Amino acid sequence: MFNMAIVEDEELERRALRSIIERNADDIRIVGEAKNGSEAVRLLESERIDVMLLDIKIPRPNGLELLQMVRERHLATKVLIVTAYDYFDIMQAAIQYKADGFLLKPVRTEALLDGVRDCLAMPVPEKAVPNLRLVPAMDAAEEEVEDEIDIADRIRSLVERRAYRDCLRLVRTRLEGIYAHKDVAPRHDVLDLTEILTDLLEETDRKLPLPMARQIAELENQRLDARSQYKVQELLCQITDILFDPGQEHGGAAGERIETVLHFIERNLSKGVTLEDAAEFAHVSPCYLSRLFRKKMNTTFISYLKGQRIERAKVLLQNSDLPISNVSLDLSYADANYFCKAFKKEVGISPSEYRQQFQKARVG
């Protein structure tokens, strides 16, 4: 008897796959189903799984990350990719991590059974082990606590290292990840992230301005649904600014001045930063800053700013449902058409094509 797990975020798809296997394969027992990567990991930790039907576009860890984990830990589990998308880059990555087979949705009964049989007929690598670890799996509450501790430690470490831009990106990415899970209300995780930042303020003896303290207190009474994301993001970025006490960064040696300017750019990507603005903030002339920037960064101020805006656009396109016009406005592009041309020139594809590579499955 072979054990199978079905990892698919759509309930109807899971039911269909289960029904085909149960009707046509007497020697296969379905020992579990998972609608996201975390549930799949717990299945792998608790059951011997001979074959896994794995959808690529599941909530994180996504299908490719899960496949990578299975291979890196030398599990005996065969992995049969089931996906509605035949993008070259996705398939290339799955091949790199040695997927045992591919099926395109909608899956026909004959194709599914043949694919499963082919997987099971493949020899098991000599180094393969039955499951991820021999200790009991953490329950959801323990994983949540561990995740919060990890984020708090990472932010604390970045503050200690004065790595402002990395910290700001971490806070943004964490918040975008919270709002990306459409099936989970963001309220609890938003308040937890806010508490982590305010606790770090207390640890470092920094004080919140009274208006900001009131905003944080008001979060407790707000809905905190998807419409609140960018208001919350602005508030958390302001708290991060205080953690790094940017008011004390003016002046100093040339390297410190450039670091100050880089921080200024990161904080103000959505406000139409200019060379003159940055020079005023760093208390130098625009001409001096232009020369200093090229010397220290090996690029021009404008090129660096353009690159940062494009990188920020990529994050917004991957992790939000904002219309392309809103993304362009959020990055201070006055004309959406100009933004699309600039993005395609840098990345090679249009913003909508770029988004499709990462988000098309979330609508399905």
BALO-317764 format. One line per field, with one value per residue (C-alpha): z, y, x; residue in one letter; residue number from 1. Coordinates in steps of 0.25 Angstrom, whole numbers, plus 5000, padded with zeros to 4 digits. Layout:
N
z <- c(Z, ...) .
y <- c(Y, ...) .
x <- c(X, ...) .
res <- c(A, ...) .
n <- c(NUM, ...) .
//
This chain:
364
z <- c(5000, 4996, 5004, 4996, 5001, 4992, 4994, 4987, 4992, 4984, 4991, 4978, 4972, 4984, 4984, 4969, 4971, 4983, 4976, 4964, 4973, 4982, 4970, 4962, 4971, 4982, 4986, 4989, 5002, 5003, 5017, 5017, 5010, 5011, 5006, 5008, 5010, 5025, 5026, 5016, 5024, 5036, 5028, 5023, 5038, 5043, 5032, 5022, 5009, 4996, 4986, 4987, 4977, 4978, 4973, 4970, 4974, 4989, 5000, 5006, 5006, 4992, 4983, 4978, 4992, 4997, 4986, 4989, 5004, 5000, 4992, 5001, 5012, 5004, 5006, 5000, 4995, 4980, 4976, 4964, 4960, 4957, 4951, 4942, 4938, 4928, 4930, 4925, 4938, 4947, 4940, 4939, 4954, 4957, 4948, 4955, 4968, 4962, 4961, 4958, 4948, 4943, 4940, 4935, 4940, 4938, 4940, 4932, 4940, 4931, 4931, 4947, 4949, 4938, 4945, 4959, 4954, 4947, 4960, 4968, 4959, 4960, 4969, 4983, 4984, 4994, 5003, 5004, 5018, 5021, 5027, 5030, 5045, 5056, 5067, 5068, 5059, 5065, 5065, 5059, 5071, 5074, 5059, 5061, 5073, 5067, 5055, 5063, 5071, 5058, 5052, 5065, 5066, 5051, 5053, 5066, 5059, 5048, 5057, 5065, 5052, 5047, 5035, 5032, 5018, 5021, 5033, 5025, 5014, 5024, 5031, 5017, 5013, 5026, 5025, 5010, 5013, 5024, 5015, 5003, 5011, 5006, 5014, 5028, 5034, 5035, 5048, 5058, 5051, 5048, 5063, 5066, 5057, 5062, 5076, 5072, 5067, 5079, 5089, 5082, 5083, 5098, 5098, 5092, 5100, 5088, 5090, 5081, 5077, 5083, 5070, 5066, 5079, 5077, 5063, 5069, 5080, 5070, 5062, 5073, 5069, 5054, 5044, 5038, 5025, 5012, 5010, 5022, 5017, 5012, 5024, 5033, 5025, 5026, 5041, 5043, 5034, 5042, 5055, 5048, 5045, 5060, 5063, 5054, 5059, 5046, 5052, 5057, 5043, 5037, 5034, 5036, 5027, 5012, 5014, 5025, 5016, 5005, 5015, 5020, 5006, 5003, 5016, 5011, 4997, 5003, 5012, 5001, 4989, 4988, 4989, 4976, 4982, 4975, 4975, 4981, 4992, 4996, 4996, 5005, 5015, 5015, 5017, 5004, 4990, 4979, 4971, 4982, 4985, 4970, 4969, 4983, 4979, 4966, 4973, 4985, 4978, 4964, 4958, 4957, 4967, 4956, 4952, 4966, 4969, 4956, 4960, 4974, 4969, 4959, 4970, 4979, 4967, 4966, 4981, 4979, 4967, 4973, 4987, 4984, 4975, 4973, 4959, 4950, 4950, 4966, 4966, 4957, 4966, 4978, 4973, 4968, 4953, 4948, 4936, 4936, 4922, 4925, 4937, 4928, 4918, 4928, 4935, 4922, 4918, 4931, 4933, 4919, 4921, 4924, 4939, 4935, 4930, 4942, 4951, 4944, 4947, 4961, 4964, 4953, 4962, 4973, 4965, 4962) .
y <- c(5000, 5014, 5026, 5039, 5054, 5064, 5078, 5088, 5101, 5100, 5090, 5086, 5082, 5074, 5067, 5064, 5058, 5050, 5044, 5040, 5033, 5026, 5021, 5016, 5012, 5002, 5001, 5016, 5022, 5037, 5040, 5055, 5068, 5081, 5095, 5102, 5099, 5100, 5089, 5081, 5082, 5076, 5065, 5061, 5062, 5053, 5043, 5034, 5039, 5032, 5041, 5056, 5063, 5077, 5090, 5100, 5113, 5110, 5120, 5120, 5112, 5111, 5098, 5101, 5104, 5091, 5083, 5089, 5085, 5071, 5070, 5077, 5067, 5055, 5050, 5037, 5045, 5046, 5059, 5060, 5075, 5079, 5093, 5101, 5109, 5104, 5116, 5113, 5119, 5111, 5098, 5101, 5103, 5090, 5082, 5088, 5082, 5069, 5068, 5054, 5058, 5069, 5070, 5081, 5085, 5081, 5067, 5056, 5043, 5035, 5045, 5046, 5031, 5029, 5040, 5034, 5020, 5026, 5033, 5021, 5012, 5021, 5016, 5023, 5029, 5022, 5034, 5036, 5037, 5035, 5048, 5062, 5060, 5050, 5060, 5063, 5074, 5088, 5092, 5104, 5113, 5109, 5112, 5125, 5129, 5124, 5133, 5145, 5143, 5141, 5154, 5162, 5156, 5160, 5174, 5176, 5171, 5180, 5192, 5188, 5188, 5201, 5194, 5204, 5200, 5185, 5187, 5196, 5185, 5174, 5182, 5185, 5170, 5165, 5174, 5171, 5156, 5158, 5164, 5154, 5143, 5146, 5135, 5140, 5153, 5162, 5169, 5159, 5159, 5174, 5177, 5167, 5173, 5187, 5182, 5176, 5190, 5198, 5188, 5191, 5206, 5203, 5195, 5206, 5217, 5224, 5231, 5232, 5246, 5247, 5247, 5234, 5228, 5231, 5225, 5212, 5212, 5214, 5202, 5193, 5199, 5198, 5188, 5186, 5180, 5180, 5195, 5198, 5193, 5205, 5214, 5203, 5202, 5217, 5216, 5205, 5211, 5224, 5215, 5209, 5223, 5226, 5213, 5218, 5232, 5238, 5252, 5249, 5244, 5258, 5262, 5254, 5248, 5245, 5231, 5235, 5246, 5236, 5226, 5237, 5240, 5225, 5225, 5238, 5231, 5218, 5226, 5235, 5227, 5230, 5245, 5249, 5250, 5259, 5262, 5275, 5269, 5259, 5270, 5279, 5267, 5264, 5279, 5279, 5285, 5277, 5278, 5272, 5261, 5257, 5256, 5249, 5239, 5235, 5233, 5225, 5217, 5216, 5220, 5233, 5238, 5237, 5223, 5218, 5225, 5219, 5205, 5206, 5210, 5199, 5189, 5195, 5193, 5179, 5176, 5184, 5176, 5163, 5165, 5174, 5175, 5190, 5194, 5197, 5212, 5212, 5206, 5216, 5227, 5221, 5222, 5237, 5234, 5244, 5236, 5222, 5220, 5225, 5216, 5204, 5208, 5210, 5197, 5189, 5196, 5191, 5178, 5173, 5171, 5180, 5182, 5174, 5162, 5162, 5162, 5150, 5142, 5143, 5146, 5139, 5127, 5135, 5139, 5125) .
x <- c(5000, 5005, 5003, 4999, 4997, 4989, 4995, 4985, 4979, 4966, 4956, 4949, 4962, 4966, 4953, 4954, 4968, 4964, 4952, 4960, 4970, 4960, 4952, 4963, 4975, 4972, 4987, 4988, 4983, 4982, 4987, 4985, 4982, 4988, 4983, 4996, 5011, 5011, 5001, 5009, 5021, 5014, 5008, 5023, 5027, 5016, 5014, 5021, 5018, 5021, 5016, 5011, 5002, 5007, 5001, 5012, 5003, 5000, 5002, 5016, 5024, 5020, 5021, 5035, 5040, 5033, 5039, 5053, 5051, 5048, 5060, 5070, 5066, 5067, 5052, 5047, 5035, 5032, 5027, 5017, 5014, 5000, 4999, 4990, 5002, 5013, 5022, 5036, 5043, 5034, 5036, 5051, 5052, 5043, 5053, 5065, 5059, 5056, 5041, 5037, 5026, 5017, 5002, 4994, 4980, 4970, 4975, 4969, 4967, 4976, 4987, 4987, 4987, 4998, 5006, 5005, 5009, 5021, 5025, 5024, 5031, 5044, 5055, 5056, 5070, 5079, 5081, 5066, 5059, 5045, 5041, 5046, 5050, 5048, 5043, 5028, 5023, 5020, 5006, 5001, 5002, 5016, 5020, 5013, 5021, 5034, 5031, 5029, 5041, 5049, 5044, 5047, 5061, 5063, 5059, 5066, 5079, 5077, 5075, 5088, 5095, 5089, 5084, 5073, 5069, 5069, 5060, 5050, 5050, 5048, 5036, 5030, 5031, 5026, 5014, 5011, 5012, 5001, 4992, 4995, 4988, 4973, 4967, 4973, 4969, 4981, 4977, 4984, 4997, 4997, 4996, 5007, 5016, 5013, 5015, 5029, 5033, 5028, 5035, 5048, 5046, 5044, 5057, 5065, 5059, 5053, 5040, 5028, 5022, 5008, 5001, 5007, 5005, 4990, 4990, 4996, 4985, 4974, 4979, 4972, 4958, 4960, 4956, 4970, 4965, 4971, 4968, 4976, 4989, 4996, 4992, 4997, 5010, 5013, 5011, 5020, 5031, 5030, 5032, 5044, 5050, 5049, 5057, 5068, 5067, 5070, 5071, 5085, 5090, 5093, 5107, 5119, 5129, 5127, 5123, 5113, 5107, 5104, 5098, 5089, 5085, 5082, 5073, 5066, 5063, 5058, 5048, 5043, 5042, 5027, 5030, 5037, 5051, 5061, 5076, 5073, 5064, 5075, 5086, 5077, 5075, 5090, 5094, 5103, 5101, 5095, 5107, 5116, 5106, 5105, 5120, 5121, 5110, 5117, 5130, 5125, 5113, 5120, 5107, 5099, 5088, 5078, 5081, 5081, 5068, 5062, 5067, 5061, 5048, 5048, 5051, 5040, 5031, 5034, 5031, 5017, 5014, 5017, 5010, 4998, 4986, 4988, 4985, 4997, 4993, 4993, 5007, 5012, 5006, 5011, 5025, 5023, 5022, 5012, 5009, 5006, 5010, 5024, 5025, 5021, 5032, 5042, 5039, 5040, 5053, 5059, 5052, 5050, 5035, 5023, 5018, 5005, 5013, 5023, 5011, 5005, 5017, 5015, 5000, 4991, 4989, 4983, 4971, 4968) .
res <- c(M, F, N, M, A, I, V, E, D, E, E, L, E, R, R, A, L, R, S, I, I, E, R, N, A, D, D, I, R, I, V, G, E, A, K, N, G, S, E, A, V, R, L, L, E, S, E, R, I, D, V, M, L, L, D, I, K, I, P, R, P, N, G, L, E, L, L, Q, M, V, R, E, R, H, L, A, T, K, V, L, I, V, T, A, Y, D, Y, F, D, I, M, Q, A, A, I, Q, Y, K, A, D, G, F, L, L, K, P, V, R, T, E, A, L, L, D, G, V, R, D, C, L, A, M, P, V, P, E, K, A, V, P, N, L, R, L, V, P, A, M, D, A, A, E, E, E, V, E, D, E, I, D, I, A, D, R, I, R, S, L, V, E, R, R, A, Y, R, D, C, L, R, L, V, R, T, R, L, E, G, I, Y, A, H, K, D, V, A, P, R, H, D, V, L, D, L, T, E, I, L, T, D, L, L, E, E, T, D, R, K, L, P, L, P, M, A, R, Q, I, A, E, L, E, N, Q, R, L, D, A, R, S, Q, Y, K, V, Q, E, L, L, C, Q, I, T, D, I, L, F, D, P, G, Q, E, H, G, G, A, A, G, E, R, I, E, T, V, L, H, F, I, E, R, N, L, S, K, G, V, T, L, E, D, A, A, E, F, A, H, V, S, P, C, Y, L, S, R, L, F, R, K, K, M, N, T, T, F, I, S, Y, L, K, G, Q, R, I, E, R, A, K, V, L, L, Q, N, S, D, L, P, I, S, N, V, S, L, D, L, S, Y, A, D, A, N, Y, F, C, K, A, F, K, K, E, V, G, I, S, P, S, E, Y, R, Q, Q, F, Q, K, A, R, V, G) .
n <- c(1, 2, 3, 4, 5, 6, 7, 8, 9, 10, 11, 12, 13, 14, 15, 16, 17, 18, 19, 20, 21, 22, 23, 24, 25, 26, 27, 28, 29, 30, 31, 32, 33, 34, 35, 36, 37, 38, 39, 40, 41, 42, 43, 44, 45, 46, 47, 48, 49, 50, 51, 52, 53, 54, 55, 56, 57, 58, 59, 60, 61, 62, 63, 64, 65, 66, 67, 68, 69, 70, 71, 72, 73, 74, 75, 76, 77, 78, 79, 80, 81, 82, 83, 84, 85, 86, 87, 88, 89, 90, 91, 92, 93, 94, 95, 96, 97, 98, 99, 100, 101, 102, 103, 104, 105, 106, 107, 108, 109, 110, 111, 112, 113, 114, 115, 116, 117, 118, 119, 120, 121, 122, 123, 124, 125, 126, 127, 128, 129, 130, 131, 132, 133, 134, 135, 136, 137, 138, 139, 140, 141, 142, 143, 144, 145, 146, 147, 148, 149, 150, 151, 152, 153, 154, 155, 156, 157, 158, 159, 160, 161, 162, 163, 164, 165, 166, 167, 168, 169, 170, 171, 172, 173, 174, 175, 176, 177, 178, 179, 180, 181, 182, 183, 184, 185, 186, 187, 188, 189, 190, 191, 192, 193, 194, 195, 196, 197, 198, 199, 200, 201, 202, 203, 204, 205, 206, 207, 208, 209, 210, 211, 212, 213, 214, 215, 216, 217, 218, 219, 220, 221, 222, 223, 224, 225, 226, 227, 228, 229, 230, 231, 232, 233, 234, 235, 236, 237, 238, 239, 240, 241, 242, 243, 244, 245, 246, 247, 248, 249, 250, 251, 252, 253, 254, 255, 256, 257, 258, 259, 260, 261, 262, 263, 264, 265, 266, 267, 268, 269, 270, 271, 272, 273, 274, 275, 276, 277, 278, 279, 280, 281, 282, 283, 284, 285, 286, 287, 288, 289, 290, 291, 292, 293, 294, 295, 296, 297, 298, 299, 300, 301, 302, 303, 304, 305, 306, 307, 308, 309, 310, 311, 312, 313, 314, 315, 316, 317, 318, 319, 320, 321, 322, 323, 324, 325, 326, 327, 328, 329, 330, 331, 332, 333, 334, 335, 336, 337, 338, 339, 340, 341, 342, 343, 344, 345, 346, 347, 348, 349, 350, 351, 352, 353, 354, 355, 356, 357, 358, 359, 360, 361, 362, 363, 364) .
//
